[in-house]
Amino acid sequence: MVRVSIAGEERYLRDADSDWVTQQVERRRKDGLPVCVTVAIDTPDLAITLATPECARGGGGRTPTSRETSVIELWNQMGLNRSDWAPGHVVAFLKRLRGLL
């Protein structure tokens, strides 16, 4: 199961389309609010939660598996570990993630 949360609004991956992602992010940014995006992945071989820099950080835990590391690297490649990320980066990550699952 994969859940996408944007500023507290949550959807399953299958329902998190590009329009929803863009609207959620742009509406909050227009209001001058910080936007926290998290993607929680819980499948038989992946158990990680990724978050943009605006999110409150929790502690790590165990060392990621090689497959989890590849998902984390994809998150970073899409620029979601930087403060200047755009809604399109989230959309691109989710699209690529669907192909990995």
Disulfide bonds with the S-S distance in Angstrom:
Cys36-Cys55 1.96
